[in-house]
């Protein structure tokens, strides 16, 4: 568990996007984003696409980086 959370945490850090910004863009509570970033809960496949879409609204490069990190990060890292 945690590959998506790790990719999301890195992406938010690299691009200076706050968890609140992402939560607002997705229309979800900050607590949901916090759970993903802190690897308490992994987002499902559909949610990963929603994260990508929301990041794309904030910064298209961040959306691309999130997916790149998610797809290339080892599962056990």
mmCIF file of the N, C-alpha and C atoms, coordinates in Angstrom:
data_MODEL
# 
_entry.id   MODEL 
# 
loop_
_atom_site.group_PDB 
_atom_site.id 
_atom_site.type_symbol 
_atom_site.label_atom_id 
_atom_site.label_alt_id 
_atom_site.label_comp_id 
_atom_site.label_asym_id 
_atom_site.label_entity_id 
_atom_site.label_seq_id 
_atom_site.pdbx_PDB_ins_code 
_atom_site.Cartn_x 
_atom_site.Cartn_y 
_atom_site.Cartn_z 
_atom_site.occupancy 
_atom_site.B_iso_or_equiv 
_atom_site.pdbx_formal_charge 
_atom_site.auth_seq_id 
_atom_site.auth_comp_id 
_atom_site.auth_asym_id 
_atom_site.auth_atom_id 
_atom_site.pdbx_PDB_model_num 
ATOM 1   N N  . UNK A 1 1  ? 0.845   -1.180 0.000   1.00 0.00 ? 1  UNK A N  1 
ATOM 2   C CA . UNK A 1 1  ? 0.000   0.000  0.000   1.00 0.00 ? 1  UNK A CA 1 
ATOM 3   C C  . UNK A 1 1  ? 0.889   1.242  0.000   1.00 0.00 ? 1  UNK A C  1 
ATOM 4   N N  . UNK A 1 2  ? 0.415   2.307  -0.624  1.00 0.00 ? 2  UNK A N  1 
ATOM 5   C CA . UNK A 1 2  ? 1.099   3.564  -0.513  1.00 0.00 ? 2  UNK A CA 1 
ATOM 6   C C  . UNK A 1 2  ? 1.743   4.107  -1.766  1.00 0.00 ? 2  UNK A C  1 
ATOM 7   N N  . UNK A 1 3  ? 1.792   3.348  -2.844  1.00 0.00 ? 3  UNK A N  1 
ATOM 8   C CA . UNK A 1 3  ? 2.456   3.837  -4.054  1.00 0.00 ? 3  UNK A CA 1 
ATOM 9   C C  . UNK A 1 3  ? 1.811   5.122  -4.550  1.00 0.00 ? 3  UNK A C  1 
ATOM 10  N N  . UNK A 1 4  ? 0.494   5.173  -4.590  1.00 0.00 ? 4  UNK A N  1 
ATOM 11  C CA . UNK A 1 4  ? -0.203  6.387  -5.045  1.00 0.00 ? 4  UNK A CA 1 
ATOM 12  C C  . UNK A 1 4  ? 0.027   7.529  -4.067  1.00 0.00 ? 4  UNK A C  1 
ATOM 13  N N  . UNK A 1 5  ? 0.019   7.217  -2.777  1.00 0.00 ? 5  UNK A N  1 
ATOM 14  C CA . UNK A 1 5  ? 0.254   8.241  -1.769  1.00 0.00 ? 5  UNK A CA 1 
ATOM 15  C C  . UNK A 1 5  ? 1.642   8.836  -1.868  1.00 0.00 ? 5  UNK A C  1 
ATOM 16  N N  . UNK A 1 6  ? 2.641   7.983  -2.085  1.00 0.00 ? 6  UNK A N  1 
ATOM 17  C CA . UNK A 1 6  ? 4.012   8.457  -2.236  1.00 0.00 ? 6  UNK A CA 1 
ATOM 18  C C  . UNK A 1 6  ? 4.129   9.346  -3.475  1.00 0.00 ? 6  UNK A C  1 
ATOM 19  N N  . UNK A 1 7  ? 3.542   8.906  -4.581  1.00 0.00 ? 7  UNK A N  1 
ATOM 20  C CA . UNK A 1 7  ? 3.591   9.689  -5.818  1.00 0.00 ? 7  UNK A CA 1 
ATOM 21  C C  . UNK A 1 7  ? 2.889   11.024 -5.631  1.00 0.00 ? 7  UNK A C  1 
ATOM 22  N N  . UNK A 1 8  ? 1.761   11.013 -4.933  1.00 0.00 ? 8  UNK A N  1 
ATOM 23  C CA . UNK A 1 8  ? 1.014   12.243 -4.706  1.00 0.00 ? 8  UNK A CA 1 
ATOM 24  C C  . UNK A 1 8  ? 1.787   13.187 -3.796  1.00 0.00 ? 8  UNK A C  1 
ATOM 25  N N  . UNK A 1 9  ? 2.359   12.657 -2.736  1.00 0.00 ? 9  UNK A N  1 
ATOM 26  C CA . UNK A 1 9  ? 3.129   13.489 -1.804  1.00 0.00 ? 9  UNK A CA 1 
ATOM 27  C C  . UNK A 1 9  ? 4.289   14.168 -2.524  1.00 0.00 ? 9  UNK A C  1 
ATOM 28  N N  . UNK A 1 10 ? 5.016   13.406 -3.340  1.00 0.00 ? 10 UNK A N  1 
ATOM 29  C CA . UNK A 1 10 ? 6.132   13.965 -4.093  1.00 0.00 ? 10 UNK A CA 1 
ATOM 30  C C  . UNK A 1 10 ? 5.652   15.034 -5.062  1.00 0.00 ? 10 UNK A C  1 
ATOM 31  N N  . UNK A 1 11 ? 4.576   14.761 -5.761  1.00 0.00 ? 11 UNK A N  1 
ATOM 32  C CA . UNK A 1 11 ? 4.061   15.701 -6.753  1.00 0.00 ? 11 UNK A CA 1 
ATOM 33  C C  . UNK A 1 11 ? 3.641   17.010 -6.100  1.00 0.00 ? 11 UNK A C  1 
ATOM 34  N N  . UNK A 1 12 ? 2.914   16.919 -5.009  1.00 0.00 ? 12 UNK A N  1 
ATOM 35  C CA . UNK A 1 12 ? 2.481   18.135 -4.322  1.00 0.00 ? 12 UNK A CA 1 
ATOM 36  C C  . UNK A 1 12 ? 3.682   18.948 -3.862  1.00 0.00 ? 12 UNK A C  1 
ATOM 37  N N  . UNK A 1 13 ? 4.701   18.269 -3.366  1.00 0.00 ? 13 UNK A N  1 
ATOM 38  C CA . UNK A 1 13 ? 5.906   18.948 -2.899  1.00 0.00 ? 13 UNK A CA 1 
ATOM 39  C C  . UNK A 1 13 ? 6.657   19.615 -4.050  1.00 0.00 ? 13 UNK A C  1 
ATOM 40  N N  . UNK A 1 14 ? 6.856   18.891 -5.125  1.00 0.00 ? 14 UNK A N  1 
ATOM 41  C CA . UNK A 1 14 ? 7.604   19.411 -6.274  1.00 0.00 ? 14 UNK A CA 1 
ATOM 42  C C  . UNK A 1 14 ? 6.948   20.667 -6.831  1.00 0.00 ? 14 UNK A C  1 
ATOM 43  N N  . UNK A 1 15 ? 5.630   20.657 -6.925  1.00 0.00 ? 15 UNK A N  1 
ATOM 44  C CA . UNK A 1 15 ? 4.916   21.747 -7.585  1.00 0.00 ? 15 UNK A CA 1 
ATOM 45  C C  . UNK A 1 15 ? 4.321   22.767 -6.615  1.00 0.00 ? 15 UNK A C  1 
ATOM 46  N N  . UNK A 1 16 ? 4.576   22.583 -5.321  1.00 0.00 ? 16 UNK A N  1 
ATOM 47  C CA . UNK A 1 16 ? 4.095   23.542 -4.335  1.00 0.00 ? 16 UNK A CA 1 
ATOM 48  C C  . UNK A 1 16 ? 2.583   23.626 -4.259  1.00 0.00 ? 16 UNK A C  1 
ATOM 49  N N  . UNK A 1 17 ? 1.934   22.496 -4.427  1.00 0.00 ? 17 UNK A N  1 
ATOM 50  C CA . UNK A 1 17 ? 0.471   22.427 -4.362  1.00 0.00 ? 17 UNK A CA 1 
ATOM 51  C C  . UNK A 1 17 ? 0.090   21.932 -2.971  1.00 0.00 ? 17 UNK A C  1 
ATOM 52  N N  . UNK A 1 18 ? -0.817  22.632 -2.319  1.00 0.00 ? 18 UNK A N  1 
ATOM 53  C CA . UNK A 1 18 ? -1.234  22.216 -0.982  1.00 0.00 ? 18 UNK A CA 1 
ATOM 54  C C  . UNK A 1 18 ? -2.298  21.127 -1.069  1.00 0.00 ? 18 UNK A C  1 
ATOM 55  N N  . UNK A 1 19 ? -2.414  20.387 0.007   1.00 0.00 ? 19 UNK A N  1 
ATOM 56  C CA . UNK A 1 19 ? -3.466  19.373 0.091   1.00 0.00 ? 19 UNK A CA 1 
ATOM 57  C C  . UNK A 1 19 ? -4.829  20.040 -0.015  1.00 0.00 ? 19 UNK A C  1 
ATOM 58  N N  . UNK A 1 20 ? -4.959  21.236 0.563   1.00 0.00 ? 20 UNK A N  1 
ATOM 59  C CA . UNK A 1 20 ? -6.231  21.966 0.483   1.00 0.00 ? 20 UNK A CA 1 
ATOM 60  C C  . UNK A 1 20 ? -6.577  22.342 -0.952  1.00 0.00 ? 20 UNK A C  1 
ATOM 61  N N  . UNK A 1 21 ? -5.574  22.776 -1.725  1.00 0.00 ? 21 UNK A N  1 
ATOM 62  C CA . UNK A 1 21 ? -5.815  23.123 -3.130  1.00 0.00 ? 21 UNK A CA 1 
ATOM 63  C C  . UNK A 1 21 ? -6.333  21.905 -3.894  1.00 0.00 ? 21 UNK A C  1 
ATOM 64  N N  . UNK A 1 22 ? -5.687  20.774 -3.684  1.00 0.00 ? 22 UNK A N  1 
ATOM 65  C CA . UNK A 1 22 ? -6.105  19.564 -4.380  1.00 0.00 ? 22 UNK A CA 1 
ATOM 66  C C  . UNK A 1 22 ? -7.501  19.149 -3.940  1.00 0.00 ? 22 UNK A C  1 
ATOM 67  N N  . UNK A 1 23 ? -7.756  19.188 -2.644  1.00 0.00 ? 23 UNK A N  1 
ATOM 68  C CA . UNK A 1 23 ? -9.079  18.816 -2.133  1.00 0.00 ? 23 UNK A CA 1 
ATOM 69  C C  . UNK A 1 23 ? -10.162 19.694 -2.748  1.00 0.00 ? 23 UNK A C  1 
ATOM 70  N N  . UNK A 1 24 ? -9.905  20.998 -2.823  1.00 0.00 ? 24 UNK A N  1 
ATOM 71  C CA . UNK A 1 24 ? -10.887 21.921 -3.402  1.00 0.00 ? 24 UNK A CA 1 
ATOM 72  C C  . UNK A 1 24 ? -11.109 21.626 -4.877  1.00 0.00 ? 24 UNK A C  1 
ATOM 73  N N  . UNK A 1 25 ? -10.041 21.354 -5.606  1.00 0.00 ? 25 UNK A N  1 
ATOM 74  C CA . UNK A 1 25 ? -10.160 21.063 -7.037  1.00 0.00 ? 25 UNK A CA 1 
ATOM 75  C C  . UNK A 1 25 ? -10.924 19.762 -7.277  1.00 0.00 ? 25 UNK A C  1 
ATOM 76  N N  . UNK A 1 26 ? -10.812 18.822 -6.342  1.00 0.00 ? 26 UNK A N  1 
ATOM 77  C CA . UNK A 1 26 ? -11.497 17.536 -6.476  1.00 0.00 ? 26 UNK A CA 1 
ATOM 78  C C  . UNK A 1 26 ? -12.906 17.573 -5.907  1.00 0.00 ? 26 UNK A C  1 
ATOM 79  N N  . UNK A 1 27 ? -13.191 18.564 -5.060  1.00 0.00 ? 27 UNK A N  1 
ATOM 80  C CA . UNK A 1 27 ? -14.492 18.606 -4.408  1.00 0.00 ? 27 UNK A CA 1 
ATOM 81  C C  . UNK A 1 27 ? -14.619 17.578 -3.300  1.00 0.00 ? 27 UNK A C  1 
ATOM 82  N N  . UNK A 1 28 ? -13.488 17.294 -2.630  1.00 0.00 ? 28 UNK A N  1 
ATOM 83  C CA . UNK A 1 28 ? -13.491 16.349 -1.504  1.00 0.00 ? 28 UNK A CA 1 
ATOM 84  C C  . UNK A 1 28 ? -12.940 17.061 -0.276  1.00 0.00 ? 28 UNK A C  1 
ATOM 85  N N  . UNK A 1 29 ? -13.085 16.449 0.860   1.00 0.00 ? 29 UNK A N  1 
ATOM 86  C CA . UNK A 1 29 ? -12.555 17.020 2.085   1.00 0.00 ? 29 UNK A CA 1 
ATOM 87  C C  . UNK A 1 29 ? -11.045 16.881 2.171   1.00 0.00 ? 29 UNK A C  1 
ATOM 88  N N  . UNK A 1 30 ? -10.432 17.812 2.872   1.00 0.00 ? 30 UNK A N  1 
ATOM 89  C CA . UNK A 1 30 ? -8.984  17.781 3.073   1.00 0.00 ? 30 UNK A CA 1 
ATOM 90  C C  . UNK A 1 30 ? -8.544  16.472 3.715   1.00 0.00 ? 30 UNK A C  1 
ATOM 91  N N  . UNK A 1 31 ? -9.377  15.916 4.581   1.00 0.00 ? 31 UNK A N  1 
ATOM 92  C CA . UNK A 1 31 ? -9.023  14.673 5.276   1.00 0.00 ? 31 UNK A CA 1 
ATOM 93  C C  . UNK A 1 31 ? -8.769  13.531 4.298   1.00 0.00 ? 31 UNK A C  1 
ATOM 94  N N  . UNK A 1 32 ? -9.531  13.483 3.214   1.00 0.00 ? 32 UNK A N  1 
ATOM 95  C CA . UNK A 1 32 ? -9.314  12.428 2.216   1.00 0.00 ? 32 UNK A CA 1 
ATOM 96  C C  . UNK A 1 32 ? -7.925  12.538 1.606   1.00 0.00 ? 32 UNK A C  1 
ATOM 97  N N  . UNK A 1 33 ? -7.552  13.747 1.203   1.00 0.00 ? 33 UNK A N  1 
ATOM 98  C CA . UNK A 1 33 ? -6.233  13.955 0.600   1.00 0.00 ? 33 UNK A CA 1 
ATOM 99  C C  . UNK A 1 33 ? -5.149  13.627 1.618   1.00 0.00 ? 33 UNK A C  1 
ATOM 100 N N  . UNK A 1 34 ? -5.338  14.039 2.843   1.00 0.00 ? 34 UNK A N  1 
ATOM 101 C CA . UNK A 1 34 ? -4.367  13.752 3.902   1.00 0.00 ? 34 UNK A CA 1 
ATOM 102 C C  . UNK A 1 34 ? -4.180  12.248 4.080   1.00 0.00 ? 34 UNK A C  1 
ATOM 103 N N  . UNK A 1 35 ? -5.253  11.490 4.046   1.00 0.00 ? 35 UNK A N  1 
ATOM 104 C CA . UNK A 1 35 ? -5.160  10.023 4.189   1.00 0.00 ? 35 UNK A CA 1 
ATOM 105 C C  . UNK A 1 35 ? -4.330  9.418  3.068   1.00 0.00 ? 35 UNK A C  1 
ATOM 106 N N  . UNK A 1 36 ? -4.499  9.936  1.854   1.00 0.00 ? 36 UNK A N  1 
ATOM 107 C CA . UNK A 1 36 ? -3.730  9.411  0.713   1.00 0.00 ? 36 UNK A CA 1 
ATOM 108 C C  . UNK A 1 36 ? -2.260  9.762  0.861   1.00 0.00 ? 36 UNK A C  1 
ATOM 109 N N  . UNK A 1 37 ? -1.974  11.034 1.150   1.00 0.00 ? 37 UNK A N  1 
ATOM 110 C CA . UNK A 1 37 ? -0.595  11.510 1.250   1.00 0.00 ? 37 UNK A CA 1 
ATOM 111 C C  . UNK A 1 37 ? 0.148   10.817 2.387   1.00 0.00 ? 37 UNK A C  1 
ATOM 112 N N  . UNK A 1 38 ? -0.537  10.563 3.489   1.00 0.00 ? 38 UNK A N  1 
ATOM 113 C CA . UNK A 1 38 ? 0.084   9.915  4.645   1.00 0.00 ? 38 UNK A CA 1 
ATOM 114 C C  . UNK A 1 38 ? -0.033  8.396  4.608   1.00 0.00 ? 38 UNK A C  1 
ATOM 115 N N  . UNK A 1 39 ? -0.506  7.876  3.483   1.00 0.00 ? 39 UNK A N  1 
ATOM 116 C CA . UNK A 1 39 ? -0.587  6.436  3.224   1.00 0.00 ? 39 UNK A CA 1 
ATOM 117 C C  . UNK A 1 39 ? -1.447  5.684  4.224   1.00 0.00 ? 39 UNK A C  1 
ATOM 118 N N  . UNK A 1 40 ? -2.459  6.356  4.745   1.00 0.00 ? 40 UNK A N  1 
ATOM 119 C CA . UNK A 1 40 ? -3.430  5.701  5.615   1.00 0.00 ? 40 UNK A CA 1 
ATOM 120 C C  . UNK A 1 40 ? -4.393  4.905  4.752   1.00 0.00 ? 40 UNK A C  1 
ATOM 121 N N  . UNK A 1 41 ? -4.711  5.455  3.597   1.00 0.00 ? 41 UNK A N  1 
ATOM 122 C CA . UNK A 1 41 ? -5.628  4.809  2.661   1.00 0.00 ? 41 UNK A CA 1 
ATOM 123 C C  . UNK A 1 41 ? -5.132  5.072  1.244   1.00 0.00 ? 41 UNK A C  1 
ATOM 124 N N  . UNK A 1 42 ? -5.170  4.044  0.420   1.00 0.00 ? 42 UNK A N  1 
ATOM 125 C CA . UNK A 1 42 ? -4.790  4.190  -0.984  1.00 0.00 ? 42 UNK A CA 1 
ATOM 126 C C  . UNK A 1 42 ? -6.023  4.559  -1.802  1.00 0.00 ? 42 UNK A C  1 
ATOM 127 N N  . UNK A 1 43 ? -5.892  5.551  -2.679  1.00 0.00 ? 43 UNK A N  1 
ATOM 128 C CA . UNK A 1 43 ? -7.017  5.848  -3.560  1.00 0.00 ? 43 UNK A CA 1 
ATOM 129 C C  . UNK A 1 43 ? -7.199  4.726  -4.576  1.00 0.00 ? 43 UNK A C  1 
ATOM 130 N N  . UNK A 1 44 ? -8.442  4.471  -4.946  1.00 0.00 ? 44 UNK A N  1 
ATOM 131 C CA . UNK A 1 44 ? -8.733  3.468  -5.955  1.00 0.00 ? 44 UNK A CA 1 
ATOM 132 C C  . UNK A 1 44 ? -8.422  3.982  -7.354  1.00 0.00 ? 44 UNK A C  1 
ATOM 133 N N  . UNK A 1 45 ? -8.547  3.121  -8.328  1.00 0.00 ? 45 UNK A N  1 
ATOM 134 C CA . UNK A 1 45 ? -8.231  3.469  -9.709  1.00 0.00 ? 45 UNK A CA 1 
ATOM 135 C C  . UNK A 1 45 ? -8.993  4.676  -10.225 1.00 0.00 ? 45 UNK A C  1 
ATOM 136 N N  . UNK A 1 46 ? -10.280 4.737  -9.958  1.00 0.00 ? 46 UNK A N  1 
ATOM 137 C CA . UNK A 1 46 ? -11.089 5.865  -10.413 1.00 0.00 ? 46 UNK A CA 1 
ATOM 138 C C  . UNK A 1 46 ? -10.647 7.153  -9.721  1.00 0.00 ? 46 UNK A C  1 
ATOM 139 N N  . UNK A 1 47 ? -10.309 7.048  -8.451  1.00 0.00 ? 47 UNK A N  1 
ATOM 140 C CA . UNK A 1 47 ? -9.862  8.225  -7.704  1.00 0.00 ? 47 UNK A CA 1 
ATOM 141 C C  . UNK A 1 47 ? -8.514  8.716  -8.221  1.00 0.00 ? 47 UNK A C  1 
ATOM 142 N N  . UNK A 1 48 ? -7.644  7.808  -8.619  1.00 0.00 ? 48 UNK A N  1 
ATOM 143 C CA . UNK A 1 48 ? -6.359  8.212  -9.192  1.00 0.00 ? 48 UNK A CA 1 
ATOM 144 C C  . UNK A 1 48 ? -6.591  9.052  -10.442 1.00 0.00 ? 48 UNK A C  1 
ATOM 145 N N  . UNK A 1 49 ? -7.558  8.667  -11.252 1.00 0.00 ? 49 UNK A N  1 
ATOM 146 C CA . UNK A 1 49 ? -7.884  9.467  -12.437 1.00 0.00 ? 49 UNK A CA 1 
ATOM 147 C C  . UNK A 1 49 ? -8.457  10.822 -12.045 1.00 0.00 ? 49 UNK A C  1 
ATOM 148 N N  . UNK A 1 50 ? -9.248  10.864 -10.976 1.00 0.00 ? 50 UNK A N  1 
ATOM 149 C CA . UNK A 1 50 ? -9.798  12.134 -10.488 1.00 0.00 ? 50 UNK A CA 1 
ATOM 150 C C  . UNK A 1 50 ? -8.685  13.029 -9.946  1.00 0.00 ? 50 UNK A C  1 
ATOM 151 N N  . UNK A 1 51 ? -7.701  12.432 -9.287  1.00 0.00 ? 51 UNK A N  1 
ATOM 152 C CA . UNK A 1 51 ? -6.544  13.197 -8.796  1.00 0.00 ? 51 UNK A CA 1 
ATOM 153 C C  . UNK A 1 51 ? -5.801  13.798 -9.982  1.00 0.00 ? 51 UNK A C  1 
ATOM 154 N N  . UNK A 1 52 ? -5.573  12.984 -11.000 1.00 0.00 ? 52 UNK A N  1 
ATOM 155 C CA . UNK A 1 52 ? -4.878  13.468 -12.199 1.00 0.00 ? 52 UNK A CA 1 
ATOM 156 C C  . UNK A 1 52 ? -5.636  14.623 -12.834 1.00 0.00 ? 52 UNK A C  1 
ATOM 157 N N  . UNK A 1 53 ? -6.939  14.505 -12.944 1.00 0.00 ? 53 UNK A N  1 
ATOM 158 C CA . UNK A 1 53 ? -7.756  15.566 -13.538 1.00 0.00 ? 53 UNK A CA 1 
ATOM 159 C C  . UNK A 1 53 ? -7.663  16.849 -12.717 1.00 0.00 ? 53 UNK A C  1 
ATOM 160 N N  . UNK A 1 54 ? -7.778  16.719 -11.401 1.00 0.00 ? 54 UNK A N  1 
ATOM 161 C CA . UNK A 1 54 ? -7.712  17.898 -10.528 1.00 0.00 ? 54 UNK A CA 1 
ATOM 162 C C  . UNK A 1 54 ? -6.331  18.545 -10.582 1.00 0.00 ? 54 UNK A C  1 
ATOM 163 N N  . UNK A 1 55 ? -5.288  17.730 -10.561 1.00 0.00 ? 55 UNK A N  1 
ATOM 164 C CA . UNK A 1 55 ? -3.941  18.285 -10.679 1.00 0.00 ? 55 UNK A CA 1 
ATOM 165 C C  . UNK A 1 55 ? -3.774  19.003 -12.015 1.00 0.00 ? 55 UNK A C  1 
ATOM 166 N N  . UNK A 1 56 ? -4.370  18.441 -13.057 1.00 0.00 ? 56 UNK A N  1 
ATOM 167 C CA . UNK A 1 56 ? -4.296  19.064 -14.377 1.00 0.00 ? 56 UNK A CA 1 
ATOM 168 C C  . UNK A 1 56 ? -4.943  20.438 -14.414 1.00 0.00 ? 56 UNK A C  1 
ATOM 169 N N  . UNK A 1 57 ? -5.970  20.636 -13.614 1.00 0.00 ? 57 UNK A N  1 
ATOM 170 C CA . UNK A 1 57 ? -6.620  21.945 -13.528 1.00 0.00 ? 57 UNK A CA 1 
ATOM 171 C C  . UNK A 1 57 ? -5.718  22.948 -12.815 1.00 0.00 ? 57 UNK A C  1 
ATOM 172 N N  . UNK A 1 58 ? -4.946  22.454 -11.862 1.00 0.00 ? 58 UNK A N  1 
ATOM 173 C CA . UNK A 1 58 ? -4.049  23.319 -11.088 1.00 0.00 ? 58 UNK A CA 1 
ATOM 174 C C  . UNK A 1 58 ? -2.760  23.576 -11.867 1.00 0.00 ? 58 UNK A C  1 
ATOM 175 N N  . UNK A 1 59 ? -2.162  22.500 -12.367 1.00 0.00 ? 59 UNK A N  1 
ATOM 176 C CA . UNK A 1 59 ? -0.909  22.583 -13.116 1.00 0.00 ? 59 UNK A CA 1 
ATOM 177 C C  . UNK A 1 59 ? -0.786  21.321 -13.967 1.00 0.00 ? 59 UNK A C  1 
ATOM 178 N N  . UNK A 1 60 ? -0.931  21.435 -15.277 1.00 0.00 ? 60 UNK A N  1 
ATOM 179 C CA . UNK A 1 60 ? -0.864  20.251 -16.142 1.00 0.00 ? 60 UNK A CA 1 
ATOM 180 C C  . UNK A 1 60 ? 0.424   19.442 -15.973 1.00 0.00 ? 60 UNK A C  1 
ATOM 181 N N  . UNK A 1 61 ? 1.533   20.116 -15.698 1.00 0.00 ? 61 UNK A N  1 
ATOM 182 C CA . UNK A 1 61 ? 2.791   19.394 -15.490 1.00 0.00 ? 61 UNK A CA 1 
ATOM 183 C C  . UNK A 1 61 ? 2.729   18.521 -14.242 1.00 0.00 ? 61 UNK A C  1 
ATOM 184 N N  . UNK A 1 62 ? 2.018   18.979 -13.226 1.00 0.00 ? 62 UNK A N  1 
ATOM 185 C CA . UNK A 1 62 ? 1.866   18.196 -11.996 1.00 0.00 ? 62 UNK A CA 1 
ATOM 186 C C  . UNK A 1 62 ? 1.072   16.925 -12.271 1.00 0.00 ? 62 UNK A C  1 
ATOM 187 N N  . UNK A 1 63 ? 0.057   17.029 -13.103 1.00 0.00 ? 63 UNK A N  1 
ATOM 188 C CA . UNK A 1 63 ? -0.739  15.845 -13.443 1.00 0.00 ? 63 UNK A CA 1 
ATOM 189 C C  . UNK A 1 63 ? 0.119   14.799 -14.144 1.00 0.00 ? 63 UNK A C  1 
ATOM 190 N N  . UNK A 1 64 ? 0.935   15.258 -15.083 1.00 0.00 ? 64 UNK A N  1 
ATOM 191 C CA . UNK A 1 64 ? 1.823   14.333 -15.797 1.00 0.00 ? 64 UNK A CA 1 
ATOM 192 C C  . UNK A 1 64 ? 2.840   13.701 -14.855 1.00 0.00 ? 64 UNK A C  1 
ATOM 193 N N  . UNK A 1 65 ? 3.398   14.512 -13.950 1.00 0.00 ? 65 UNK A N  1 
ATOM 194 C CA . UNK A 1 65 ? 4.395   13.999 -13.015 1.00 0.00 ? 65 UNK A CA 1 
ATOM 195 C C  . UNK A 1 65 ? 3.776   12.990 -12.055 1.00 0.00 ? 65 UNK A C  1 
ATOM 196 N N  . UNK A 1 66 ? 2.568   13.243 -11.581 1.00 0.00 ? 66 UNK A N  1 
ATOM 197 C CA . UNK A 1 66 ? 1.899   12.298 -10.689 1.00 0.00 ? 66 UNK A CA 1 
ATOM 198 C C  . UNK A 1 66 ? 1.753   10.933 -11.359 1.00 0.00 ? 66 UNK A C  1 
ATOM 199 N N  . UNK A 1 67 ? 1.270   10.930 -12.581 1.00 0.00 ? 67 UNK A N  1 
ATOM 200 C CA . UNK A 1 67 ? 1.084   9.659  -13.285 1.00 0.00 ? 67 UNK A CA 1 
ATOM 201 C C  . UNK A 1 67 ? 2.429   8.992  -13.561 1.00 0.00 ? 67 UNK A C  1 
ATOM 202 N N  . UNK A 1 68 ? 3.425   9.774  -13.961 1.00 0.00 ? 68 UNK A N  1 
ATOM 203 C CA . UNK A 1 68 ? 4.753   9.207  -14.219 1.00 0.00 ? 68 UNK A CA 1 
ATOM 204 C C  . UNK A 1 68 ? 5.298   8.549  -12.955 1.00 0.00 ? 68 UNK A C  1 
ATOM 205 N N  . UNK A 1 69 ? 5.224   9.265  -11.831 1.00 0.00 ? 69 UNK A N  1 
ATOM 206 C CA . UNK A 1 69 ? 5.709   8.702  -10.566 1.00 0.00 ? 69 UNK A CA 1 
ATOM 207 C C  . UNK A 1 69 ? 4.918   7.467  -10.172 1.00 0.00 ? 69 UNK A C  1 
ATOM 208 N N  . UNK A 1 70 ? 3.622   7.538  -10.310 1.00 0.00 ? 70 UNK A N  1 
ATOM 209 C CA . UNK A 1 70 ? 2.763   6.412  -9.928  1.00 0.00 ? 70 UNK A CA 1 
ATOM 210 C C  . UNK A 1 70 ? 3.112   5.158  -10.738 1.00 0.00 ? 70 UNK A C  1 
ATOM 211 N N  . UNK A 1 71 ? 3.319   5.337  -12.028 1.00 0.00 ? 71 UNK A N  1 
ATOM 212 C CA . UNK A 1 71 ? 3.577   4.189  -12.890 1.00 0.00 ? 71 UNK A CA 1 
ATOM 213 C C  . UNK A 1 71 ? 4.997   3.638  -12.769 1.00 0.00 ? 71 UNK A C  1 
ATOM 214 N N  . UNK A 1 72 ? 5.941   4.470  -12.355 1.00 0.00 ? 72 UNK A N  1 
ATOM 215 C CA . UNK A 1 72 ? 7.336   4.014  -12.299 1.00 0.00 ? 72 UNK A CA 1 
ATOM 216 C C  . UNK A 1 72 ? 7.827   3.677  -10.901 1.00 0.00 ? 72 UNK A C  1 
ATOM 217 N N  . UNK A 1 73 ? 7.070   4.045  -9.882  1.00 0.00 ? 73 UNK A N  1 
ATOM 218 C CA . UNK A 1 73 ? 7.489   3.793  -8.505  1.00 0.00 ? 73 UNK A CA 1 
ATOM 219 C C  . UNK A 1 73 ? 7.339   2.298  -8.183  1.00 0.00 ? 73 UNK A C  1 
ATOM 220 N N  . UNK A 1 74 ? 8.379   1.703  -7.633  1.00 0.00 ? 74 UNK A N  1 
ATOM 221 C CA . UNK A 1 74 ? 8.262   0.285  -7.235  1.00 0.00 ? 74 UNK A CA 1 
ATOM 222 C C  . UNK A 1 74 ? 7.143   0.107  -6.219  1.00 0.00 ? 74 UNK A C  1 
ATOM 223 N N  . UNK A 1 75 ? 6.457   -1.004 -6.290  1.00 0.00 ? 75 UNK A N  1 
ATOM 224 C CA . UNK A 1 75 ? 5.326   -1.270 -5.402  1.00 0.00 ? 75 UNK A CA 1 
ATOM 225 C C  . UNK A 1 75 ? 5.736   -1.329 -3.938  1.00 0.00 ? 75 UNK A C  1 
ATOM 226 N N  . UNK A 1 76 ? 6.926   -1.818 -3.653  1.00 0.00 ? 76 UNK A N  1 
ATOM 227 C CA . UNK A 1 76 ? 7.335   -1.993 -2.257  1.00 0.00 ? 76 UNK A CA 1 
ATOM 228 C C  . UNK A 1 76 ? 8.128   -0.823 -1.712  1.00 0.00 ? 76 UNK A C  1 
ATOM 229 N N  . UNK A 1 77 ? 8.260   0.263  -2.483  1.00 0.00 ? 77 UNK A N  1 
ATOM 230 C CA . UNK A 1 77 ? 9.034   1.424  -2.015  1.00 0.00 ? 77 UNK A CA 1 
ATOM 231 C C  . UNK A 1 77 ? 8.303   2.190  -0.959  1.00 0.00 ? 77 UNK A C  1 
# 
